[in-house]
Amino acid sequence: MHIFFLRPLRFAALFALTLAVIVLCPPAPVFAQIGVAIMFGPPPIPVYDQPICPGDGYLWTPGYWAYDYDLGDYYWVPGTWILAPEVGLLWTPGWWGWSGEGFVFHEGYWGPHVGFYGGINYGFGYFGLGFQGGRWDHGHFCDNRAVLNVNITDMHNVYNTTVYHENVNHVSFNGGNGGIDVHPRPEEIAAEHDRHIPPLAAQTEHIQQARSNPQLRATANMGRPPIAATEKPGEFSGHGVAAAKAAGGAYTPRTNARAGSPVHPRDLPAVEHPALPSTGNQKQDHKNQQEQDKMLAKQQQERDKLQQQQDKEHQQLAKRNADDAARQQVEQRHQQQTQQMQQRHQQQTQQMQQRMAPAPRSDSHPR
């Protein structure tokens, strides 16, 4: 799915176009909530042991790399055990995929079937297709002890089925340079149309706690997080914490720089004060300079005002512990606002320069 920014259309034309699309094009499956594209993929999935299951009814949600738009860095969200919101529901992990213009995150969800998660091998039953770590049976979740770390002395809803899988790499994204080359299967497309439940409150709090931990940032741990998995959500210390044994592969931190695609006003280059061409009239040149200074000062004020507004929205997101999908939606809007303002300022500058350009002189003389 791609996002297109269209110029304003008349309502009638837009309505007619919408009807044509509805009539001619059947609905396509949607696999993402798209936000601002990241220009480099996340680190490989680290190598770590799974903490023991804390009890009956807990399902495993694998760890993954999330992205902090404020810091411009990936951070590891530890895998953890959590109680399902309803009997019969399974967790489909979130995943990163190449959109053609950058990497975007597809948020995970609860549903009656496991859907597409990019073909990523998260381990512990999530080997790229479906889930082989357990199943629901007469209202009880049964764990496959051949895949999951369960105490068979205390837990009785278990079975033992060996799972063979070919995907043994640690690549953490789909598509792009070096990514997993896998597309959704029919059953995964069908699962996308099931009733879904978004991440639970305990999961979003778990994510926010990971986001606030500097040690979990990729630039700090180089792909080997000290907290790779936890026994329960939010428990980032104690005996139930598992550290990564190794990084999943080499990782070189990069910045999300992309010329022409600023997200916030602070990402824009400084306002320039170009020298105006001389008109040959000192009084007119002085007047033109004053007019340009006034315009540039107003543009700087608009930048500052928009940045303050966006900073306030960032604070509101942090205050309500917004999830990654909500943050991506806000960043998408911020990018659109910033680029529209930049284009408007560029047009203003060009129009002023054209208006102030000295009239061309004729060098021809009558013979």
C-alpha positions as CSV (number, residue, x, y, z in Angstrom):
1,M,0.0,0.0,0.0
2,H,1.3,3.4,-0.9
3,I,0.3,6.9,0.2
4,F,-0.3,9.6,-2.4
5,F,-0.7,13.2,-1.7
6,L,-3.1,14.7,-4.2
7,R,-3.8,18.3,-5.1
8,P,-7.3,19.5,-4.1
9,L,-10.0,18.3,-6.5
10,R,-13.5,19.6,-6.9
11,F,-15.9,17.5,-4.8
12,A,-17.9,16.3,-7.8
13,A,-14.8,15.1,-9.6
14,L,-13.4,13.4,-6.5
15,F,-16.8,11.7,-5.8
16,A,-17.0,10.4,-9.4
17,L,-13.4,9.2,-9.2
18,T,-14.1,7.4,-5.9
19,L,-17.2,5.7,-7.4
20,A,-15.2,4.5,-10.4
21,V,-12.5,3.0,-8.2
22,I,-15.1,1.2,-6.1
23,V,-16.9,-0.2,-9.1
24,L,-13.9,-1.2,-11.1
25,C,-11.5,-2.3,-8.5
26,P,-12.2,-5.1,-6.0
27,P,-11.0,-4.5,-2.5
28,A,-7.4,-5.6,-1.9
29,P,-6.0,-6.9,1.3
30,V,-4.3,-4.3,3.5
31,F,-1.3,-5.5,5.5
32,A,0.0,-2.3,7.1
33,Q,-0.6,0.9,8.8
34,I,1.9,3.0,6.9
35,G,3.9,5.8,8.5
36,V,7.0,7.8,7.6
37,A,9.3,5.5,5.6
38,I,12.7,4.6,7.2
39,M,15.5,4.5,4.7
40,F,17.5,1.6,6.3
41,G,16.3,-1.7,7.7
42,P,16.4,-2.9,11.3
43,P,19.3,-5.0,12.7
44,P,19.1,-8.8,12.5
45,I,17.0,-10.7,15.0
46,P,19.4,-11.4,18.0
47,V,20.1,-14.9,19.4
48,Y,18.5,-15.4,22.8
49,D,16.9,-18.1,25.0
50,Q,13.2,-18.0,25.8
51,P,12.2,-17.5,29.4
52,I,10.1,-20.3,30.8
53,C,6.4,-20.0,30.4
54,P,4.9,-18.5,33.6
55,G,1.7,-20.7,33.5
56,D,-1.3,-22.0,31.6
57,G,-2.9,-19.7,29.2
58,Y,0.2,-17.6,28.4
59,L,1.1,-17.2,24.7
60,W,4.5,-16.2,23.4
61,T,4.9,-12.8,21.6
62,P,8.3,-12.6,19.9
63,G,10.7,-9.7,20.3
64,Y,11.3,-7.3,17.4
65,W,13.0,-4.0,16.5
66,A,10.8,-0.9,16.7
67,Y,11.8,2.6,15.6
68,D,11.9,5.8,17.6
69,Y,11.2,8.7,15.3
70,D,12.3,11.2,17.8
71,L,15.8,9.7,18.2
72,G,16.1,8.3,14.7
73,D,17.1,4.9,16.0
74,Y,15.8,1.3,16.3
75,Y,15.2,-0.2,19.7
76,W,14.5,-3.8,20.7
77,V,11.1,-4.7,22.2
78,P,11.8,-7.9,24.2
79,G,9.8,-11.0,23.5
80,T,7.4,-11.9,26.3
81,W,4.7,-14.2,27.5
82,I,1.2,-12.7,27.8
83,L,-2.4,-13.9,28.4
84,A,-4.5,-13.9,25.3
85,P,-7.4,-11.4,25.3
86,E,-9.9,-14.1,24.4
87,V,-10.0,-17.9,24.1
88,G,-9.2,-18.9,20.5
89,L,-7.1,-15.9,19.6
90,L,-3.5,-16.1,18.3
91,W,-0.9,-13.4,17.9
92,T,0.4,-12.3,14.5
93,P,3.7,-10.5,15.0
94,G,4.4,-7.1,13.5
95,W,7.0,-6.8,10.8
96,W,9.1,-4.4,8.7
97,G,8.7,-4.3,4.9
98,W,10.1,-2.4,2.0
99,S,7.4,-0.2,0.4
100,G,9.4,0.9,-2.6
101,E,10.3,4.2,-1.0
102,G,11.5,3.0,2.4
103,F,10.9,0.6,5.3
104,V,7.5,0.7,7.0
105,F,6.2,-1.2,10.0
106,H,3.1,-3.4,9.9
107,E,1.6,-3.7,13.4
108,G,0.9,-7.0,15.0
109,Y,-2.6,-8.1,16.1
110,W,-4.7,-10.7,17.8
111,G,-7.0,-12.9,15.7
112,P,-8.4,-16.4,15.2
113,H,-5.7,-17.2,12.7
114,V,-2.1,-16.2,12.3
115,G,-1.7,-13.9,9.3
116,F,1.3,-12.7,7.2
117,Y,4.3,-11.4,9.2
118,G,6.7,-10.9,6.4
119,G,8.2,-14.4,6.4
120,I,10.4,-13.3,9.3
121,N,12.0,-16.1,11.4
122,Y,11.3,-14.8,14.9
123,G,11.9,-18.2,16.4
124,F,10.0,-20.1,19.1
125,G,7.2,-21.3,16.7
126,Y,7.2,-18.2,14.5
127,F,9.5,-19.5,11.8
128,G,8.1,-17.3,9.0
129,L,4.8,-19.0,8.2
130,G,2.0,-19.5,10.8
131,F,2.7,-20.6,14.4
132,Q,4.0,-24.0,15.3
133,G,4.4,-23.3,19.0
134,G,0.9,-24.2,20.2
135,R,-2.8,-24.5,19.5
136,W,-6.2,-24.0,21.2
137,D,-8.0,-27.2,22.2
138,H,-11.4,-27.1,23.9
139,G,-10.9,-23.7,25.5
140,H,-7.3,-24.4,26.6
141,F,-4.1,-23.3,25.0
142,C,-1.7,-26.2,24.6
143,D,2.0,-25.6,24.2
144,N,4.3,-27.5,21.9
145,R,7.2,-28.3,24.2
146,A,9.4,-29.2,21.3
147,V,9.4,-25.5,20.4
148,L,8.5,-23.6,23.6
149,N,10.2,-23.5,27.0
150,V,7.5,-24.9,29.3
151,N,7.7,-26.7,32.6
152,I,6.0,-30.0,31.9
153,T,5.8,-30.7,35.7
154,D,3.6,-27.7,36.4
155,M,1.8,-27.5,33.0
156,H,-0.3,-30.2,31.6
157,N,-1.7,-28.7,28.5
158,V,1.3,-29.6,26.4
159,Y,2.2,-31.8,23.4
160,N,5.4,-32.7,21.6
161,T,5.7,-32.2,17.9
162,T,9.0,-31.7,16.2
163,V,9.0,-28.8,13.7
164,Y,11.3,-28.7,10.7
165,H,11.9,-25.3,9.0
166,E,14.2,-24.1,6.3
167,N,14.4,-20.4,7.3
168,V,17.4,-20.3,9.6
169,N,18.5,-16.8,9.0
170,H,18.1,-13.7,11.3
171,V,17.0,-11.2,8.7
172,S,14.4,-8.9,10.3
173,F,12.6,-7.3,7.3
174,N,10.8,-8.2,4.1
175,G,11.9,-6.9,0.7
176,G,14.5,-4.3,-0.1
177,N,18.2,-5.0,-0.3
178,G,18.9,-8.2,1.6
179,G,15.4,-8.7,2.9
180,I,13.2,-11.8,3.0
181,D,11.6,-12.4,-0.4
182,V,8.2,-13.9,0.6
183,H,4.7,-12.9,-0.3
184,P,1.4,-13.6,1.5
185,R,-0.2,-17.0,0.9
186,P,-3.9,-17.3,0.3
187,E,-4.6,-18.4,3.9
188,E,-2.6,-15.4,5.2
189,I,-4.6,-13.1,3.0
190,A,-7.8,-14.7,4.3
191,A,-6.6,-14.2,7.9
192,E,-6.2,-10.4,7.2
193,H,-10.0,-10.2,6.9
194,D,-10.7,-11.8,10.3
195,R,-11.8,-9.8,13.3
196,H,-8.7,-8.4,14.9
197,I,-7.8,-7.0,18.3
198,P,-4.9,-4.5,18.4
199,P,-2.0,-4.9,20.9
200,L,-3.2,-5.0,24.5
201,A,-2.5,-2.3,27.1
202,A,0.1,-4.5,28.7
203,Q,1.8,-4.8,25.3
204,T,1.8,-1.1,24.6
205,E,3.2,-0.4,28.1
206,H,5.9,-3.0,27.4
207,I,6.8,-1.3,24.2
208,Q,7.0,2.1,25.9
209,Q,9.2,0.8,28.6
210,A,11.5,-0.6,26.0
211,R,11.5,2.7,24.1
212,S,12.6,4.5,27.3
213,N,15.5,2.2,28.0
214,P,18.7,3.6,26.3
215,Q,20.4,0.2,26.5
216,L,17.8,-1.3,24.1
217,R,18.7,1.2,21.3
218,A,20.5,-0.4,18.4
219,T,23.2,2.2,18.4
220,A,23.9,1.3,22.0
221,N,23.8,-2.5,21.9
222,M,24.8,-3.0,18.2
223,G,22.1,-5.5,17.7
224,R,22.7,-7.5,20.9
225,P,20.2,-6.2,23.5
226,P,20.9,-6.9,27.2
227,I,17.2,-7.5,27.7
228,A,16.1,-9.8,24.8
229,A,13.1,-11.5,26.4
230,T,11.1,-11.3,29.6
231,E,8.8,-13.7,31.5
232,K,6.0,-11.2,31.7
233,P,5.3,-7.8,30.0
234,G,7.1,-4.9,31.6
235,E,9.3,-7.1,33.9
236,F,12.7,-5.8,32.7
237,S,14.7,-7.1,35.7
238,G,15.0,-10.2,37.8
239,H,15.4,-13.9,37.1
240,G,12.8,-14.0,34.3
241,V,14.9,-11.8,32.0
242,A,17.0,-13.3,29.2
243,A,19.9,-11.3,27.6
244,A,20.8,-11.8,24.0
245,K,23.6,-14.4,23.6
246,A,24.8,-12.8,20.3
247,A,23.7,-10.4,17.7
248,G,22.0,-12.0,14.7
249,G,24.6,-10.5,12.4
250,A,26.7,-7.5,11.7
251,Y,25.0,-4.2,12.1
252,T,26.3,-0.7,11.3
253,P,24.2,2.2,12.7
254,R,23.0,4.7,10.1
255,T,20.9,7.8,10.0
256,N,17.6,8.2,8.3
257,A,18.8,11.0,6.1
258,R,16.9,11.5,2.9
259,A,17.3,14.6,0.8
260,G,14.0,16.4,0.1
261,S,12.0,14.4,2.6
262,P,12.2,16.3,5.9
263,V,9.8,15.1,8.7
264,H,9.9,18.2,11.0
265,P,10.8,21.9,10.4
266,R,14.0,21.3,12.4
267,D,15.1,18.8,9.7
268,L,15.1,21.6,7.1
269,P,18.2,23.5,6.2
270,A,18.6,26.9,7.7
271,V,16.7,29.7,6.0
272,E,19.0,31.3,3.5
273,H,19.4,35.1,2.9
274,P,20.4,35.2,-0.8
275,A,21.8,38.5,-2.1
276,L,19.3,40.3,-4.4
277,P,20.4,41.5,-7.8
278,S,21.0,45.2,-8.1
279,T,18.4,47.2,-10.0
280,G,20.7,50.1,-10.5
281,N,18.6,52.1,-8.1
282,Q,20.0,52.3,-4.6
283,K,16.7,53.3,-3.0
284,Q,14.8,50.4,-4.8
285,D,17.5,47.9,-3.8
286,H,17.2,48.9,-0.1
287,K,13.4,48.6,-0.4
288,N,13.7,45.1,-2.0
289,Q,16.1,44.0,0.8
290,Q,13.7,45.1,3.5
291,E,10.9,43.2,1.8
292,Q,12.9,40.1,1.5
293,D,14.1,40.3,5.1
294,K,10.4,40.6,6.2
295,M,9.4,37.6,4.2
296,L,12.2,35.4,5.5
297,A,11.5,36.5,9.1
298,K,7.8,35.4,8.6
299,Q,8.9,32.1,7.1
300,Q,11.1,31.5,10.2
301,Q,8.2,32.3,12.5
302,E,6.1,29.8,10.6
303,R,8.8,27.1,11.0
304,D,9.0,27.8,14.7
305,K,5.3,27.7,15.1
306,L,4.9,24.4,13.3
307,Q,7.8,22.8,15.2
308,Q,6.2,23.9,18.5
309,Q,2.9,22.4,17.4
310,Q,4.5,19.1,16.4
311,D,6.6,19.0,19.6
312,K,3.3,19.4,21.6
313,E,1.8,16.4,19.7
314,H,4.9,14.4,20.5
315,Q,4.4,15.2,24.2
316,Q,0.8,14.1,23.9
317,L,1.8,10.8,22.4
318,A,4.3,10.1,25.1
319,K,1.7,11.1,27.8
320,R,-0.8,8.6,26.6
321,N,1.8,5.9,25.8
322,A,0.7,5.8,22.2
323,D,1.7,2.7,20.2
324,D,4.0,2.6,17.2
325,A,1.1,2.7,14.7
326,A,-0.3,5.9,16.3
327,R,3.2,7.4,16.2
328,Q,3.7,6.6,12.6
329,Q,0.3,8.2,11.7
330,V,1.4,11.4,13.5
331,E,4.8,11.4,11.8
332,Q,3.2,10.9,8.5
333,R,1.1,14.0,9.1
334,H,4.1,15.9,10.3
335,Q,6.0,15.1,7.2
336,Q,3.2,16.2,5.0
337,Q,2.8,19.5,7.0
338,T,6.6,20.2,6.8
339,Q,6.9,19.5,3.1
340,Q,3.8,21.6,2.2
341,M,5.3,24.5,4.2
342,Q,8.7,24.0,2.5
343,Q,7.1,24.1,-0.9
344,R,5.0,27.2,0.0
345,H,8.2,29.0,1.2
346,Q,10.1,28.0,-2.0
347,Q,7.3,29.4,-4.1
348,Q,7.2,32.6,-2.2
349,T,11.0,33.0,-2.6
350,Q,10.9,32.3,-6.3
351,Q,8.0,34.7,-6.9
352,M,9.8,37.5,-5.0
353,Q,13.0,37.0,-6.9
354,Q,11.2,37.1,-10.2
355,R,9.4,40.3,-9.2
356,M,12.6,42.0,-8.0
357,A,14.7,40.9,-11.0
358,P,15.9,44.0,-12.9
359,A,14.3,44.6,-16.3
360,P,16.4,43.3,-19.2
361,R,18.4,45.9,-21.0
362,S,18.4,46.1,-24.8
363,D,21.9,46.2,-26.3
364,S,20.7,46.8,-29.8
365,H,21.0,50.2,-31.5
366,P,19.4,51.5,-34.6
367,R,21.6,51.3,-37.6
